[in-house]
Amino acid sequence: MKSLVLIGPAAAGKSTVGALVAAALGRPFIDLDEVAAAYYEEAGQPLDDLIRHIAHVGLVAAHRWWQPARAHAAVRVIGDHPNTVIAFGAGHSHFEDDVAAEPVHHALADCFVVLLLPAADPEVAHRVLADRCTQERGEGWGGSTFLLDWVRSAQNLALADNVVYTGSRTAGEVADEVVGHVRHDAHR
């Protein structure tokens, strides 16, 4: 049985939908954002170093510097948690450098990957996510550049076995669609 990995931009609903899908499929659920700190440490780029880098070079440059830690965490969580439902943080499937993305893409080849987006139109999706980030987190998640990059990510589209547009549906409705895709894939 393949692991199911949910990818997508910040505030796309990966953690909420992932927990519901895991319960429906009777599988464990892992939120990479909740377990990644140990993996970042293993990669030699702990969160504290990222915070210091942000203060010195800014968020965009620090995020680029942190690519090896994000890639390491993504690869390790897949290897450490087979046959699970895993919600990736937005930066764990989209990288600024294609070379940094390669090990993650290789690890995801044996998984069933679902990309969650609020809408097919990137501008609409960006607006929805920016509003959610502001409401849920009190900020626009590093500015609109990150969100727009994640919404338009060719890397995410290339990884996805299915794209699920969440629209105005409930998390339960979205989870039901994801479960349907997983069950359909298992019967192929």
Backbone hydrogen bonds, N-H to C=O, Kabsch-Sander energy under -0.5 kcal/mol:
donor,donor_aa,acceptor,acceptor_aa,energy
4,L,84,T,-2.6
5,V,3,S,-0.5
5,V,112,F,-2.6
6,L,86,I,-2.9
7,I,5,V,-0.5
7,I,114,V,-2.6
12,A,9,P,-1.5
17,V,13,G,-2.9
18,G,14,K,-2.4
19,A,15,S,-2.0
20,L,16,T,-1.4
21,V,17,V,-2.7
22,A,18,G,-2.6
23,A,19,A,-1.9
24,A,20,L,-2.2
25,L,21,V,-2.3
26,G,22,A,-1.1
27,R,22,A,-2.4
30,I,85,V,-2.7
32,L,30,I,-0.7
32,L,87,A,-2.4
34,E,31,D,-1.8
35,V,31,D,-0.9
35,V,32,L,-0.8
36,A,32,L,-1.7
38,A,35,V,-0.7
39,Y,35,V,-0.6
40,Y,36,A,-2.5
41,E,37,A,-2.1
42,E,38,A,-2.1
43,A,39,Y,-1.8
44,G,41,E,-1.8
45,Q,40,Y,-2.5
49,D,46,P,-0.8
50,L,46,P,-1.7
51,I,47,L,-2.5
52,R,48,D,-2.2
53,H,49,D,-2.6
54,I,50,L,-2.7
55,A,51,I,-1.9
56,H,52,R,-1.6
57,V,53,H,-3.4
58,G,53,H,-0.7
58,G,54,I,-1.7
62,A,58,G,-2.2
63,H,59,L,-2.7
64,R,60,V,-1.9
65,W,61,A,-2.4
66,W,62,A,-1.8
67,Q,64,R,-1.5
69,A,66,W,-0.5
70,R,66,W,-1.9
71,A,67,Q,-2.7
72,H,68,P,-2.5
73,A,69,A,-2.4
74,A,70,R,-2.1
75,V,71,A,-2.5
76,R,72,H,-2.7
77,V,73,A,-2.4
78,I,74,A,-1.5
79,G,75,V,-2.0
80,D,76,R,-2.8
81,H,77,V,-1.3
84,T,81,H,-0.6
85,V,28,P,-2.5
86,I,4,L,-3.1
86,I,84,T,-0.5
87,A,30,I,-2.5
88,F,6,L,-2.6
88,F,86,I,-0.7
92,H,89,G,-2.3
93,S,90,A,-1.0
94,H,90,A,-0.9
101,A,97,D,-1.2
102,E,98,D,-1.0
102,E,99,V,-0.5
105,H,101,A,-2.6
106,H,102,E,-2.5
107,A,103,P,-2.2
108,L,104,V,-2.4
109,A,105,H,-0.6
109,A,106,H,-0.9
110,D,107,A,-0.8
111,C,108,L,-1.9
112,F,3,S,-3.0
113,V,111,C,-0.6
114,V,5,V,-2.5
115,L,162,N,-2.5
116,L,7,I,-2.7
116,L,114,V,-0.6
117,L,115,L,-0.5
117,L,164,V,-2.1
125,A,121,D,-2.9
126,H,122,P,-2.6
127,R,123,E,-2.1
128,V,124,V,-2.5
129,L,125,A,-2.6
130,A,126,H,-2.7
131,D,127,R,-2.3
132,R,128,V,-2.4
133,C,129,L,-3.0
134,T,130,A,-2.1
135,Q,131,D,-2.6
136,E,132,R,-3.4
137,R,133,C,-2.6
138,G,133,C,-0.6
138,G,134,T,-1.1
139,E,133,C,-1.2
146,F,143,G,-0.5
147,L,143,G,-1.0
148,L,144,S,-2.8
149,D,145,T,-2.6
150,W,146,F,-2.6
151,V,147,L,-2.5
152,R,148,L,-2.1
153,S,150,W,-0.8
157,L,153,S,-1.8
158,A,154,A,-2.3
159,L,155,Q,-1.7
160,A,156,N,-1.6
161,D,113,V,-2.8
162,N,113,V,-1.5
164,V,115,L,-3.0
165,Y,163,V,-0.5
166,T,117,L,-2.7
166,T,164,V,-0.6
167,G,118,P,-1.3
169,R,166,T,-2.2
174,V,170,T,-2.2
175,A,171,A,-2.8
176,D,172,G,-2.2
177,E,173,E,-1.7
178,V,174,V,-2.4
179,V,175,A,-2.8
180,G,176,D,-2.1
181,H,177,E,-2.1
182,V,178,V,-2.5
183,R,179,V,-2.7
184,H,180,G,-2.2
185,D,181,H,-2.5
186,A,182,V,-2.0
187,H,183,R,-0.9
187,H,184,H,-0.7
188,R,185,D,-1.3
